[in-house]
């Protein structure tokens, strides 16, 4: 006899229930549909578990990721006037891995109002690696950027692309897909383009249509523009030891002790009277630089040789380089921001320190007004139509130029970040 208080006991093959107990429910046949549903739910849970865990990890990373950009500002940026305000049109390379719906490599252009550092728009130009770009000009209606995909014309208010490359009227299939084929002629107030035919066209500022270039415009740009794949920015990015302001004031870096890199910044009045002398280390002056055509010759390699090479065969590279090495009396540039009463000087912190600094110097006294640290050399200084000056520089934690330093009216240097924040961290701003 098998006794079980809940199930009873078996007597002669019959189950006998104990007193005050009920009969156990009879298990009916299993429903095949319910069985299949349970199996499906278990498999669904098996597949969803990694998705849920991965989503949680992604969400945590999204929340904890700082809103930063991995950008490199290109030297071909410029300051233009939009609605009578100085606006920096900054072209930059972006490798921030912005998400599954965004390309890894981007060349972008952003318009930043320099009075308050506000980004008016940020537009992707192309998705090519190491694509060259140069901001040529702009007004309140349109902005013009030369790229290796041809000329790009953007709406000045929104940044939307209105025409580009072979789609520009009057240029069409003759468009040269190289940033070095475009420039801005201030005298004609027009963008100049080298056509595939070898001729030149010009696009008046504010226009979308190209027209044959005037003879004077074509003459100024002959030999300066090319179809080279390399954009020569050496004339934009050089630092100098001597500069002369339009009023005749001279600024010179004079070596004091070459053994330890000690220099003196000497400011002299137009009559050559010394105004001030400031001791610095490894000092260089940031000059004013623009996109105006210069006398010289563009080689097929993209290198631009300054000077008058009349009478020398343009195909004789050795003769051209030899003549360039013999040329002296290089044009002395004006210092950046001199019209505001300040000078911009790059130097080291001290003989025993490698920190690279950028300082604003008061011209009247030679006093250092403000100093900021940079990781590497300043790329260039650019001044807008209203006199605002900004420097393309690398922040102390970056090896690539990624910020603008704007010179204020009192000589202070204000940092302006460049680059839109990725969509996945935008809520954290």
C-alpha positions in Angstrom: 0.0 0.0 0.0 1.4 3.4 -1.1 0.1 6.1 1.2 0.1 9.8 0.1 -1.9 12.3 2.0 -2.6 14.5 -1.1 -2.9 11.9 -3.7 -4.3 9.0 -1.5 -3.2 5.4 -1.6 -3.6 2.5 -3.9 -5.5 -0.5 -2.7 -5.9 -3.5 -5.0 -5.1 -1.3 -8.0 -7.6 1.4 -7.0 -6.7 4.8 -5.7 -8.5 5.5 -2.4 -8.6 9.1 -1.2 -8.2 10.0 2.4 -11.1 11.5 4.3 -11.9 15.3 3.7 -9.9 15.4 0.5 -10.9 16.1 -3.0 -10.2 14.3 -6.2 -7.0 15.7 -8.0 -7.9 17.5 -11.2 -7.7 15.4 -14.3 -4.9 16.7 -16.7 -6.4 17.3 -20.0 -4.6 16.9 -23.3 -2.1 19.6 -24.2 -3.1 22.3 -26.7 -0.5 22.2 -29.5 -1.1 25.9 -30.2 -0.2 26.9 -26.7 2.9 24.7 -26.8 4.1 26.3 -30.0 3.4 29.8 -28.5 5.5 29.0 -25.5 8.3 27.8 -27.6 8.2 30.9 -29.8 8.2 33.2 -26.8 11.2 31.4 -25.3 13.1 31.7 -28.6 12.1 35.4 -28.9 13.4 36.1 -25.4 16.6 34.3 -26.3 17.2 36.6 -29.2 15.9 39.8 -27.6 18.1 39.5 -24.5 21.4 40.5 -26.3 19.5 43.3 -28.0 18.2 44.7 -24.7 21.6 44.4 -23.0 23.4 46.0 -26.0 20.8 48.8 -26.1 21.4 49.4 -22.4 25.2 49.6 -23.0 24.7 52.0 -26.0 22.3 54.2 -23.9 24.8 54.4 -21.1 27.6 55.3 -23.5 25.3 57.9 -25.2 24.6 59.5 -21.8 28.2 59.5 -20.7 29.8 60.6 -24.0 31.0 64.2 -23.9 29.7 66.5 -26.7 33.0 66.8 -28.6 34.1 66.8 -32.3 37.2 65.3 -34.0 37.8 68.2 -36.4 40.6 69.7 -38.3 40.1 73.3 -39.5 41.6 73.8 -43.0 43.7 76.9 -43.7 41.4 78.0 -46.5 38.8 79.4 -44.1 37.8 83.1 -44.4 35.8 85.9 -42.8 33.1 87.4 -44.9 30.4 90.0 -44.3 26.8 88.6 -43.9 24.1 91.1 -43.0 26.9 93.6 -42.2 28.5 91.3 -39.6 31.8 89.6 -39.7 31.1 85.8 -40.1 33.8 83.2 -40.3 33.2 80.7 -43.0 35.2 77.8 -41.6 36.0 74.8 -43.8 37.0 71.7 -41.8 37.6 67.9 -42.0 35.4 65.9 -39.7 36.3 62.3 -38.7 34.1 62.0 -35.6 32.3 58.8 -36.6 28.9 60.5 -36.3 26.7 57.3 -36.5 25.4 54.6 -38.7 23.5 57.1 -41.0 26.5 59.5 -41.3 29.7 58.9 -43.3 33.0 58.5 -41.5 34.9 61.1 -43.4 33.3 64.5 -44.1 34.4 67.9 -45.4 32.1 70.5 -44.0 31.6 74.3 -43.9 30.2 76.2 -41.1 29.3 79.9 -40.7 30.1 81.4 -37.2 29.2 84.9 -36.2 32.3 86.2 -34.5 30.6 88.7 -32.2 29.1 86.0 -30.1 30.5 82.7 -31.5 27.1 81.5 -32.7 27.1 78.9 -35.5 24.6 80.1 -38.1 24.7 76.9 -40.1 26.9 73.8 -40.7 26.8 72.1 -44.0 28.4 68.9 -45.3 30.2 69.5 -48.6 31.3 66.0 -49.5 32.3 62.6 -48.0 35.8 62.3 -49.4 39.0 61.6 -47.3 41.6 64.4 -47.5 39.4 66.6 -49.7 40.7 70.1 -50.1 38.4 73.1 -49.5 38.8 76.9 -49.5 36.3 79.5 -48.6 36.6 82.1 -51.3 34.0 84.9 -50.6 30.5 85.6 -49.6 27.9 88.2 -49.0 24.4 88.4 -47.4 22.9 86.2 -50.2 25.5 83.5 -51.1 28.8 81.9 -49.9 31.4 80.4 -52.4 33.6 77.5 -51.5 36.1 75.9 -53.8 36.6 72.1 -53.3 38.1 69.1 -55.1 34.5 68.4 -56.3 34.4 71.8 -57.9 32.9 75.1 -56.8 30.1 75.0 -54.2 27.6 77.9 -53.9 25.7 77.9 -50.6 22.8 80.0 -49.3 24.3 82.5 -46.9 21.3 82.3 -44.5 20.8 78.5 -44.3 24.0 76.9 -45.7 21.9 74.9 -48.2 23.8 74.1 -51.4 22.3 76.0 -54.4 24.7 74.9 -57.1 28.0 73.0 -57.4 30.5 71.5 -59.7 29.3 70.8 -63.2 25.8 72.0 -62.3 26.8 75.7 -62.3 25.3 77.6 -65.2 27.9 79.0 -67.6 30.5 76.5 -66.5 28.9 73.1 -66.8 31.0 70.2 -68.0 34.0 72.6 -68.2 34.2 72.8 -64.4 37.6 71.8 -63.0 37.2 69.5 -60.0 40.1 70.9 -58.0 40.1 73.5 -55.2 43.2 75.1 -56.7 41.2 76.1 -59.8 39.2 78.8 -57.9 39.9 82.2 -56.4 38.4 85.5 -55.5 39.2 88.7 -57.3 38.5 91.7 -55.0 38.8 94.2 -57.8 36.1 92.6 -59.9 34.2 91.4 -56.7 33.8 88.0 -58.4 34.8 84.4 -58.0 37.2 83.4 -60.7 37.3 79.8 -62.1 39.8 78.1 -64.4 37.8 76.2 -67.0 38.7 72.9 -68.5 39.2 74.7 -71.8 42.1 76.6 -70.2 40.1 79.9 -70.2 38.7 81.8 -67.2 35.2 82.6 -66.1 33.9 84.8 -63.3 30.9 84.6 -61.1 29.9 88.0 -59.7 29.3 87.9 -55.9 25.7 87.0 -55.2 25.2 85.3 -58.6 24.7 81.6 -59.5 25.8 82.0 -63.2 29.3 82.1 -64.6 30.3 84.4 -67.5 33.5 84.8 -69.5 36.1 86.6 -67.4 37.2 90.1 -68.3 40.6 90.4 -69.9 42.1 92.2 -66.8 40.7 89.5 -64.5 42.1 86.7 -66.7 45.5 88.4 -66.8 45.7 88.7 -63.0 44.9 85.0 -62.4 47.0 83.6 -65.3 49.5 81.1 -63.8 47.9 81.3 -60.3 45.0 78.9 -60.7 45.5 75.3 -61.8 43.9 71.9 -62.0 46.4 70.4 -59.6 45.1 68.0 -57.0 47.2 69.8 -54.3 46.0 73.2 -52.9 49.1 75.3 -52.1 48.3 77.2 -48.9 51.9 78.3 -48.1 51.1 81.9 -48.8 48.3 81.7 -46.2 50.0 79.9 -43.4 53.4 81.4 -43.1 54.6 83.3 -40.1 57.1 86.2 -40.5 59.9 88.0 -38.7 59.1 91.4 -40.1 55.9 93.2 -40.9 54.9 96.8 -41.7 51.5 98.3 -40.9 49.8 100.5 -43.5 50.7 103.6 -41.4 54.4 102.7 -41.7 54.9 101.2 -38.2 57.5 98.5 -38.3 57.4 95.2 -36.3 60.5 93.1 -36.2 61.7 90.0 -34.4 65.4 90.6 -33.6 67.5 87.7 -32.3 69.1 88.3 -28.8 70.7 84.9 -28.2 70.2 82.2 -30.9 71.8 79.6 -28.5 68.7 79.7 -26.2 66.2 81.1 -28.7 65.8 84.5 -27.0 64.3 87.2 -29.2 63.1 90.8 -29.0 60.0 92.1 -30.5 60.9 95.7 -31.6 58.1 98.1 -32.6 59.3 101.2 -34.4 57.3 104.3 -35.5 57.2 105.4 -39.2 60.2 107.6 -38.5 62.2 104.6 -37.3 62.0 105.6 -33.7 61.8 102.6 -31.3 58.5 102.6 -29.6 58.9 99.5 -27.5 61.1 96.4 -27.1 59.6 93.2 -25.6 61.7 90.1 -24.8 60.2 86.8 -26.0 61.4 83.2 -26.9 61.2 81.8 -30.4 58.8 84.6 -31.5 57.1 85.0 -34.8 54.5 87.5 -36.1 51.2 86.5 -37.6 50.7 88.5 -40.8 47.6 89.4 -42.7 47.0 87.0 -45.5 44.3 86.7 -48.2 43.4 85.1 -51.4 44.5 87.9 -53.7 46.4 86.8 -56.9 50.1 87.0 -56.5 52.9 87.3 -59.1 54.3 83.9 -59.6 53.9 80.5 -61.2 52.0 77.4 -60.1 53.8 74.1 -60.8 52.0 70.9 -61.7 52.8 69.6 -58.2 50.7 72.3 -56.7 53.6 74.3 -55.4 53.4 78.1 -56.0 56.6 80.0 -56.7 56.4 83.6 -55.9 58.3 86.1 -58.2 58.6 87.3 -61.7 59.7 84.4 -64.0 59.4 86.2 -67.3 61.7 84.7 -69.9 62.1 81.3 -68.2 60.6 78.3 -69.8 57.6 77.2 -67.6 58.5 73.5 -68.3 62.1 73.9 -67.0 61.5 73.1 -63.4 65.2 73.3 -62.4 65.6 76.8 -63.9 62.4 77.9 -62.1 63.5 76.6 -58.8 67.0 78.1 -59.2 65.6 81.5 -60.1 63.2 81.4 -57.1 66.2 80.6 -54.8 68.0 83.7 -56.1 65.2 86.1 -55.7 65.4 88.4 -52.8 63.5 91.4 -51.5 60.3 89.4 -50.7 57.3 91.6 -50.1 56.9 92.6 -46.5 53.4 91.8 -45.3 51.2 93.8 -42.9 50.6 92.4 -39.5 47.2 90.9 -38.7 44.9 93.0 -36.6 47.2 96.1 -36.6 44.3 98.3 -37.4 42.8 97.4 -34.0 45.9 98.6 -32.2 47.2 95.1 -31.4 49.7 92.7 -32.8 49.5 88.9 -32.7 52.7 87.0 -31.8 53.4 83.3 -31.4 56.2 82.3 -29.0 57.3 79.8 -26.4 56.6 80.2 -22.7 60.3 80.3 -21.7 63.7 79.0 -22.6 63.0 75.9 -20.5 59.4 75.3 -21.5 58.0 74.0 -24.7 54.5 75.3 -24.4 53.4 77.2 -27.5 51.6 80.5 -26.8 49.7 83.1 -28.7 49.8 86.6 -27.3 48.1 89.9 -28.2 50.5 92.8 -27.9 49.5 96.4 -27.5 51.2 98.3 -30.3 51.4 101.6 -28.4 53.3 100.1 -25.4 54.6 96.6 -26.4 52.7 95.2 -23.4 51.4 91.6 -23.6 47.6 92.0 -23.1 46.4 88.4 -23.2 48.1 85.0 -23.7 46.6 81.6 -24.5 48.2 78.2 -24.9 48.2 76.3 -28.1 49.2 72.7 -28.8 51.0 73.4 -32.1 51.8 76.4 -34.3 48.9 78.8 -35.2 47.7 78.1 -38.7 46.9 81.6 -39.8 45.2 84.8 -38.8 42.3 86.2 -40.9 40.6 89.6 -40.7 37.1 90.4 -41.8 35.6 93.4 -43.6 34.6 95.0 -40.3 38.1 94.5 -38.8 37.4 91.4 -36.6 40.5 89.1 -36.5 40.4 85.4 -35.7 43.2 82.9 -35.5 43.0 79.3 -36.5 44.7 77.3 -33.7 44.9 74.0 -31.9 43.5 73.8 -28.4 46.0 72.5 -25.8 44.5 69.0 -25.9 44.5 68.7 -29.7 47.3 68.1 -32.3 45.1 69.5 -35.1 43.7 73.0 -35.4 40.2 72.8 -34.0 39.3 76.2 -32.6 39.2 79.9 -33.4 40.7 82.5 -31.2 38.9 85.8 -31.7 40.7 89.1 -30.8 38.4 91.3 -28.8 38.4 95.1 -28.9 40.3 95.2 -25.6 43.0 92.8 -26.8 41.6 89.7 -25.1 41.5 86.4 -26.9 38.2 84.6 -26.9 37.9 80.9 -27.9 35.2 79.8 -30.3 34.6 76.0 -30.8 34.1 74.7 -34.3 31.9 71.8 -35.5 28.3 70.7 -34.9 27.6 68.3 -32.0 26.6 64.8 -33.1 22.9 64.0 -33.1 23.4 61.3 -30.4 24.8 63.8 -27.9 22.8 66.9 -28.9 20.3 66.5 -25.9 23.2 67.0 -23.5 24.0 70.5 -24.8 
